[in-house]
Amino acid sequence: MAHMRAGAILLFVVIFLSKSFPSLASSEEPQPTVINKCTTNPNFPDPVASLHAQLGRLNESIPVLQGPDYFSATFGFPTASQWTSTVLATLMIEYSRLVNDSQYFSDFVAVFNNESVPALFFQGNDDKLWVCLACLRGAAFASTHDSQQWVQPFLNRAHFFYNLALLGWNNATCGGGMFWRPFSSYKNAVTNELWITASISMYQIFGESSMLEAALQGWTWFNNSGMINSKGLVNDGINNNNCM
């Protein structure tokens, strides 16, 4: 069963990165593809959008996202769940980096200050890793935009939640992999993908060899887990009874 939540987010990230940073994209010119008649129906946007068009959409959507209907300096994103609030904050700080604008940095700090850290202890390891990655992005932005006082608090929280997630790695079943959440026996794609991403990102910041080893171990296990099918599509997870 495909993991719809993870798939949607990962698809967005892949498309955004490949368009924003051409070196990450294929050197071949993409061929137009008809998807739900998007290429022929004027009521739908072209699925192959230019960088200029994507930036235009971001310039229109981010102010709405950070407007009073969705954001509060007191509560962050009050109608969002914990993990979606963290992802939204990540998108916000990445947009700020992309356009080199600090106007939403205080909003990122508000999300950080209002985050319910104790509640996250019992949330999924994927939720903890979203927090880790968001804080790393925030620290990177703060370090280059006259907000040095926030670098260490962001890095401290990233390290804290990375270490909490580390407890979810398990070699006893299916040869490795990270459990989805505490007291769960389920090993799924998005949690392990986030673990690999967080481990290599943490290594780039802290330089601890154990983090690089965790990233390599995580990728080796994930790549051989059977979750990536013959068509290159990532399935939701594996059954611990038969590791398939």
C-alpha positions, 0 to 999 in steps of 0.5 A, a space after each residue: 500500500 502506497 504511503 500517500 502522506 509521505 508520497 505527496 510530500 516527497 514528490 513536492 520536495 523532489 519537484 521543488 529541488 529539481 526545478 530550483 537547483 538544476 544540477 540536481 535535475 536530469 541533463 535531458 530535456 523533460 518531455 511533456 506528459 499529459 497528466 489528468 489533461 493538465 497540458 491541454 486544459 487551461 483550467 489546470 497549470 502546466 505540470 512542467 512549470 518553469 523556475 520563474 512560474 514556480 517562484 511566482 506561485 511561492 511568492 503568492 502562496 507563502 504570504 497566504 500561509 503566513 497570513 492571519 487565517 493560517 498563522 498565529 505568532 502565539 500558536 504557530 499554525 493552530 489548525 495544523 497537526 504537530 508534524 504538518 506544522 513542522 513541515 510548513 515551518 520548513 517550507 517557510 524557512 526554505 522559501 526565506 533562504 531561496 529569496 534571501 528575505 528574513 521577514 518570516 524568520 520571526 514566524 519560524 522562531 514562533 513555531 520553535 518557541 510554541 512547539 510542544 517538545 514533551 508531547 513529541 516524545 511519544 510521537 512517531 520517529 518520523 515526526 521527531 525527524 521532521 523537527 530535526 530537519 526543520 531545526 537544521 534548516 533554521 540554524 543554517 538560515 540564522 547563521 547567515 542572516 544576523 540571527 546568530 543567537 538562534 543557531 545554537 538553540 536550533 542545533 540543540 533541538 535538532 541533536 535532541 530529537 535526532 538522538 530520540 529517533 535513534 532509539 527507534 533503529 532495530 536490527 532484531 527484525 528484518 535485518 535493520 530499519 527504524 520503527 515508525 514510532 515507539 512501541 510499534 513493530 512497523 518499519 515504513 518508508 518515510 521514517 527510514 527515508 527521513 532517518 537517512 536524510 537527517 543522519 547525513 544532514 547532521 553529519 554535515 553539521 556536527 561531523 560525527 562519524 556515527 552519523 555518517 555510518 547511520 546514513 550509510 547503514 540506513 540507505 543500504 538497508 532501505 535499498 535492499 528492503 524491498 520497499 522500492 519496487 521494480 518500477 522505482 516506486 516506494 511502497 509504504 512499508 514491510 510486514 515484520 512477519 515475513 519482512 516483505 
